[in-house]
Amino acid sequence: MQLYRLGDVGPAVADVQTTLRGLGLLVAMPAEPVFDAATDKAVREFQQRRGLSVDGLVGPETYRALAAARWKLGDRILTPATRPYVGDDVAALQERLLELGFDTGRADGVFGPRTEQALRGLQREYGLVPDGTCGPATLRALRQLGRHVTGGRPQVMREAEALHRSGAALPGKIVVIDPGHGGTDRGATGHGLEEAAIVEDLAARLEGRLTAVGVRALLTRGPDTRPSDAERATFANVAGADLVLSLHVDRASSPRPHGVACYHFGAGRGTTSTIGELLASLVQREVIARTDLLDCRIHEKTWEMLRLTRMPALRLELGHLSHPGDAARLADPSFRDTVAEAILVAVQRLYLPPDLDPPTGVMRLPVFT
Ligand SMILES: [Zn+2]
């Protein structure tokens, strides 16, 4: 789709403005459908609230999030469909089901088979017709049911349990490595470097290391493919991956920002992926301990690669190509090797029981194979 930004005109802009107005982010509709300063501010505010990249641009991801935001629970009947219902109403239903102890998986806002199954579970338990359809009777029941979950959030416990069950041994685990860019998509550029070349090289180093310790490492893309983020998430889901590692390098419009950051799924509404957060914090800490990159910390995001994947997923933004110091580091193969080692150690530490978990920055692999 086309990208909409400050200064653009047309019916799609009016569409965006109507949604922003409905969300209370735009005070008044402009006389002409012009993407004006107020619209730009409202888009940024929306992106900030939704855990999207805050750039004021309406690209595919922001556009889809705006479309999803039009739906509140109860606006329409939600029912299993070949093309699943998508929207904030679905996410609200999923969050409600999760609170009540029915496992929908991640609250991704997509009414898929797992959500249907969880809904049927609720309907059976509360004496409703178990048709997997969220209509008036189910909505009434949902309103009447108090928040009766005690002793922690069930989804958090479920994730931790799955992690524990899978054991500490790496052999047999499946890790999907996602070089964020490649082929004709070169990603960010700066100081004579291209993000695609760096993340492809880092992916290859990581793939080699993971394979050496018995992990099945799968790449989301070859040199000639250009899958969308949603397609990459599906690839990881179909592969039944244990983890997803999405590799990127950042850039800024100014040469000043520098450092490394990790992102995990979370919408700031209590639906964060706890294991994803743990994975992000381990990778962040190991990279910081083994390099001299600035610590830009870990953050919650709702990017499709993090939201639509069903396993803990991480996005690494390794330095800024717009910063001379970061660029010089990224250009050095031994630096990229150190980072690959740091990620491998973080992956191993994720699975180690707390009593075996070593201090940050000292572990060497292979050790626990
Ligand atoms: Zn990137």
Residues whose N, C-alpha, C, O or C-beta is under 5 A from the ligand:
A	BS01	ZN	G180 G187 H248 V249
